[in-house]
Amino acid sequence: MTTANMNEVEPESVDERLVSVSFWRRLFTRPELGAIVGAVGIFFFFGLIDTQFWKLATAARYLDFAAPLAIMAVAVALLMIGGEFDLSSGALVGSSSLLTGIFATEADLHLAVAMLLSLVFALLIGFTNAQLVLRTKLPSFIITLGTMFLLLGANVGLTSAIVGTIRIEDLEEAAGYGVIQPILAKSFGTPPEDFRIVILWALVITALASWVLLRTRVGNWIFAVGGDQNAARSVGVPVNKTKTGLFMYVSASAWFVGNTSIVRLTSTQSSLGRGEEFQYIIAAVVGGCLLTGGFGSAAGAAIGALIMAMVFIGIPTVGWEPDWRLSFFGGLLLLAVLLNNWVRNKAQEASR
């Protein structure tokens, strides 16, 4: 080898996995960082305007609002990380609640059996959504939009045909209600400082979802199919099974939220869940999920739900006009999209 050729030899490259990344750089590339900062900021923002916001009674109200929203937002977040959307999730909350009520009050089934039957229905909807998306190759946005309208129509039409009204009542008279109620609707404390057990359920579900996403093979599959499903399939990731599981998880979550609602209130109506699918998506995006998939956080989605709940309760608490809530949600969504895009770019830079 000549001297010239020897001088052209490149130095040995360093494995990128061994490159040290500073703590602060890792911190600023976490998808949920913006949601954490936002939650703290909103907490002090409303509290400084009116200290009533810092009282336990107010915390009980916004945590009660945040818990079911967080359960759904976490499920929707995992589906979004996997590269898909489910616009039927809100309508399915109502469908699951109505089916449980019909089976328990009209068919006189044990409440546990009624809930099991409505769960089977919800899982079937999730499975069907997944198969339609996978087989037709159409955007999940379109497929689940159609499912949403089908469910909304059925919620009104079938309930009216079977019950005679669009409302189901007197669930407390169903067999097994006394067994199920403490599991799904128990409260702790004395009103107005009473905290519902659904808050604990939301924490457990968020922790489990975070563990699956960050510490298991399934979590790697979810990120992979959302980032590039063709590349994921080429390295052996079961793309179809992963996406089917995610759609069914969203449906199971909708079933759970719908049933916690009817057990708590002992009644339900066909409008339950209508339009709430957009709240789930907003909470997931505020929590760090990208609309393009492949990036996000289960914990961030739960914090996004908390932010929305604090805004929802905080606006009337400080004496502002409640009609401004939707404007706040729209502003949150725009800010979150811009922040998430910036964080994603930083994360890509850190990985190089």
C-alpha positions as a printed Julia matrix, in Angstrom:
352×3 Matrix{Float64}:
   0.0     0.0    0.0
   1.38    3.38  -0.97
   1.86    6.25   1.44
  -0.97    8.13  -0.25
  -3.34    5.21   0.2
  -2.33    4.84   3.83
  -3.17    8.47   4.44
  -6.61    7.93   2.94
  -7.56    5.18   5.41
 -10.45    6.42   7.54
 -10.27    6.15  11.32
 -12.23    3.32  12.89
 -15.87    4.3   13.35
 -17.42    4.29  16.79
 -20.54    2.23  17.51
 -23.37    4.79  17.97
 -24.77    2.68  20.82
 -21.62    3.45  22.81
 -21.81    7.21  22.29
 -22.5     9.0   25.56
 -25.6    11.18  25.61
 -25.94   13.71  28.4
 -28.76   13.52  30.95
 -30.19   16.89  29.86
 -30.2    15.9   26.21
 -32.04   12.68  27.02
 -34.47   14.63  29.2
 -35.35   17.14  26.5
 -36.05   14.38  24.0
 -38.61   12.65  26.23
 -42.06   12.9   24.57
 -43.89   13.58  27.84
 -41.64   16.45  28.97
 -43.83   19.13  27.39
 -46.93   17.67  29.04
 -45.26   17.66  32.46
 -44.2    21.29  32.11
 -47.67   22.19  30.85
 -49.43   20.42  33.73
 -47.31   22.21  36.33
 -47.81   25.54  34.58
 -51.61   25.17  34.36
 -51.8    24.05  37.99
 -50.08   27.2   39.21
 -51.76   29.42  36.61
 -55.28   28.69  37.84
 -54.17   28.43  41.46
 -52.63   31.89  41.47
 -55.79   33.37  39.97
 -58.03   31.68  42.53
 -56.66   29.58  45.41
 -59.91   27.62  45.33
 -58.28   25.64  42.54
 -55.7    24.26  44.99
 -58.27   22.79  47.38
 -58.94   19.05  47.67
 -62.53   19.45  46.53
 -61.37   20.95  43.23
 -58.69   18.28  42.83
 -61.36   15.62  43.3
 -63.36   17.19  40.48
 -60.6    17.44  37.9
 -59.12   14.04  38.78
 -62.57   12.53  38.42
 -62.79   14.08  34.95
 -59.22   13.13  34.05
 -59.31    9.44  35.03
 -61.64    8.01  32.36
 -60.15   10.41  29.81
 -56.67    9.13  30.71
 -57.7     5.5   30.34
 -58.91    6.2   26.81
 -56.05    8.56  25.96
 -53.46    5.93  26.89
 -55.11    3.34  24.62
 -55.46    5.85  21.78
 -51.84    6.93  22.3
 -50.55    3.38  21.83
 -52.63    3.04  18.67
 -51.29    6.37  17.37
 -47.72    5.29  18.13
 -48.57    2.23  16.05
 -49.52    4.52  13.19
 -53.33    4.32  13.3
 -56.41    6.22  14.53
 -59.75    5.09  15.92
 -62.54    7.63  15.61
 -65.15    5.1   16.77
 -63.79    4.96  20.32
 -66.12    7.62  21.7
 -69.24    6.06  20.19
 -68.13    2.65  21.46
 -68.05    4.0   25.02
 -71.77    4.69  24.64
 -72.48    1.39  22.87
 -70.77   -0.65  25.59
 -72.64    1.18  28.33
 -75.99    0.8   26.57
 -75.5    -2.91  25.87
 -74.63   -3.62  29.48
 -77.71   -1.71  30.59
 -80.0    -3.5   28.12
 -78.71   -6.97  29.04
 -78.95   -6.24  32.76
 -82.29   -4.42  32.93
 -84.26   -5.71  29.95
 -82.94   -9.29  29.75
 -82.54   -9.57  33.56
 -79.04  -10.98  33.29
 -76.51  -10.85  36.11
 -74.54   -7.62  35.75
 -71.24   -9.49  35.38
 -72.7   -11.54  32.5
 -74.1    -8.39  30.89
 -70.69   -6.74  31.1
 -69.0    -9.8   29.61
 -71.38   -9.81  26.65
 -70.8    -6.11  25.99
 -67.04   -6.75  26.2
 -67.31   -9.4   23.5
 -69.16   -6.89  21.32
 -66.53   -4.19  21.92
 -63.66   -6.55  21.09
 -65.47   -7.62  17.93
 -65.72   -3.97  16.85
 -62.0    -3.49  17.44
 -61.16   -6.65  15.54
 -63.4    -5.65  12.63
 -61.86   -2.18  12.45
 -58.39   -3.71  12.32
 -59.25   -6.22   9.61
 -60.9    -3.58   7.44
 -57.86   -1.33   7.74
 -55.37   -4.13   7.07
 -57.25   -5.77   4.19
 -58.46   -2.69   2.33
 -55.3    -0.62   2.95
 -57.59    2.37   3.46
 -56.67    4.97   6.11
 -57.9     4.01   9.57
 -59.28    7.54   9.83
 -61.85    6.72   7.12
 -62.65    3.18   8.27
 -63.27    4.13  11.88
 -65.18    7.26  10.88
 -67.66    4.95   9.19
 -67.77    2.7   12.25
 -68.38    5.74  14.43
 -71.5     6.75  12.52
 -72.77    3.17  12.44
 -72.47    2.96  16.22
 -73.98    6.39  16.82
 -77.02    5.47  14.77
 -77.36    2.08  16.43
 -77.03    3.63  19.89
 -80.13    5.71  19.27
 -82.12    3.39  17.01
 -81.69    0.08  18.8
 -82.04    1.56  22.28
 -85.27    3.29  21.29
 -86.58    0.1   19.67
 -85.77   -2.13  22.65
 -86.35    0.16  25.63
 -88.71    2.72  24.13
 -86.44    5.65  25.05
 -82.83    6.65  24.48
 -82.08    6.31  28.19
 -81.55    3.27  30.42
 -82.12    3.59  34.15
 -82.35    1.64  37.42
 -79.18   -0.4   36.96
 -78.88   -0.6   40.75
 -81.77   -3.07  40.7
 -79.86   -5.52  38.49
 -78.54   -8.75  39.97
 -74.89   -8.43  41.0
 -74.83   -4.64  41.15
 -73.71   -4.69  44.8
 -70.68   -6.8   43.83
 -69.6    -4.76  40.8
 -70.23   -1.27  42.21
 -67.31   -1.21  44.71
 -64.91   -2.37  41.98
 -65.8     0.29  39.41
 -67.52    3.12  41.28
 -66.4     3.17  44.9
 -65.47    6.57  46.31
 -63.05    7.48  49.11
 -63.46   10.46  51.4
 -66.35   12.72  52.24
 -68.07   14.86  49.56
 -67.01   17.18  48.08
 -63.53   15.84  48.84
 -64.29   12.31  47.65
 -62.01   10.59  45.17
 -63.32    7.86  42.86
 -61.69    4.46  42.46
 -61.49    5.05  38.71
 -58.54    7.35  39.49
 -56.67    4.32  40.86
 -57.66    2.31  37.8
 -56.26    5.04  35.55
 -52.92    5.03  37.41
 -52.62    1.23  37.21
 -53.52    1.12  33.51
 -51.08    3.93  32.69
 -48.27    2.18  34.57
 -48.95   -1.16  32.83
 -49.16    0.48  29.4
 -45.89    2.33  30.02
 -44.19   -0.9   31.07
 -45.42   -2.72  27.96
 -44.38    0.13  25.7
 -40.9     0.63  27.17
 -39.87   -2.75  28.58
 -41.35   -5.49  26.4
 -41.02   -6.9   22.9
 -44.58   -5.85  22.16
 -43.62   -2.24  22.89
 -40.79   -2.48  20.37
 -43.24   -3.85  17.82
 -45.62   -0.92  18.42
 -42.88    1.64  17.8
 -41.64   -0.31  14.8
 -44.98   -0.61  12.97
 -45.69    3.07  13.6
 -42.29    4.18  12.37
 -42.14    2.09   9.19
 -44.36   -0.96   8.92
 -42.66   -2.26   5.76
 -39.26   -2.18   7.44
 -40.79   -3.71  10.57
 -42.32   -6.56   8.54
 -38.99   -7.22   6.83
 -37.3    -7.88  10.19
 -40.01  -10.22  11.42
 -42.35   -7.93  13.34
 -45.94   -9.31  13.24
 -47.46   -6.12  11.86
 -51.01   -7.38  11.41
 -51.2    -8.96  14.85
 -49.74   -5.88  16.5
 -52.2    -3.5   14.87
 -55.13   -5.82  15.53
 -54.17   -5.99  19.19
 -53.95   -2.2   19.41
 -57.41   -1.69  17.89
 -58.85   -4.28  20.28
 -57.12   -2.61  23.22
 -58.8     0.69  22.35
 -62.16   -1.11  22.16
 -61.59   -2.83  25.5
 -60.75    0.53  27.05
 -63.94    2.04  25.63
 -65.87   -0.86  27.14
 -64.24   -0.27  30.52
 -64.95    3.47  30.55
 -68.54    2.96  29.4
 -69.19    0.41  32.12
 -67.61    2.47  34.89
 -69.96    5.27  33.86
 -73.18    3.25  33.95
 -72.25    1.49  37.2
 -71.45    4.8   38.86
 -74.53    6.69  37.64
 -76.85    3.62  37.5
 -78.11    5.0   34.18
 -76.87    5.87  30.71
 -78.1     7.4   27.47
 -77.35    7.14  23.78
 -75.33   10.36  23.68
 -72.64    9.03  26.04
 -69.19    9.3   24.46
 -70.36   11.23  21.4
 -67.58   13.52  20.16
 -65.17   12.47  22.91
 -62.89   10.63  20.48
 -61.34   13.99  19.62
 -60.62   14.64  23.3
 -58.74   11.34  23.46
 -56.64   12.28  20.44
 -55.94   15.76  21.8
 -54.84   14.32  25.15
 -52.5    11.88  23.37
 -51.0    14.64  21.21
 -50.62   17.0   24.17
 -48.87   14.1   25.9
 -46.24   13.82  23.16
 -47.66   11.56  20.44
 -46.98   12.44  16.83
 -49.84   12.26  14.35
 -47.48   10.47  11.98
 -46.88    7.57  14.39
 -43.76    5.93  15.79
 -43.26    8.36  18.67
 -45.1     9.0   21.93
 -45.67    8.01  25.52
 -48.42    6.33  27.54
 -47.58    8.38  30.63
 -47.57   11.53  28.52
 -51.08   10.77  27.26
 -52.32   10.42  30.84
 -50.71   13.74  31.74
 -52.33   15.26  28.65
 -55.69   14.06  29.98
 -54.88   15.7   33.32
 -54.09   18.99  31.57
 -57.41   18.93  29.74
 -59.25   18.13  32.97
 -57.59   20.99  34.83
 -58.53   23.38  32.03
 -62.1    22.04  31.92
 -62.59   22.47  35.67
 -60.27   25.44  36.14
 -62.03   27.84  33.76
 -65.36   27.92  35.65
 -63.54   27.68  39.01
 -61.78   31.0   38.41
 -65.01   32.56  37.15
 -64.35   32.57  33.41
 -66.95   31.82  30.76
 -67.04   28.01  30.24
 -67.58   28.48  26.5
 -63.87   29.25  26.21
 -62.98   25.64  26.97
 -62.96   24.57  23.34
 -60.68   27.48  22.42
 -58.24   26.36  25.11
 -58.33   22.79  23.79
 -57.67   24.01  20.25
 -54.76   26.13  21.41
 -53.35   23.21  23.39
 -53.5    21.0   20.33
 -51.67   23.5   18.12
 -48.97   24.12  20.72
 -48.56   20.41  21.33
 -48.14   19.62  17.63
 -45.44   22.28  17.28
 -43.66   21.19  20.48
 -43.83   17.49  19.6
 -42.35   18.18  16.18
 -39.45   20.03  17.8
 -38.89   17.27  20.37
 -38.95   14.62  17.65
 -36.31   16.48  15.66
 -34.13   16.75  18.77
 -34.57   13.04  19.46
 -33.44   12.23  15.92
 -30.39   14.47  16.35
 -29.52   12.76  19.62
 -29.65    9.33  18.0
 -27.11   10.26  15.28
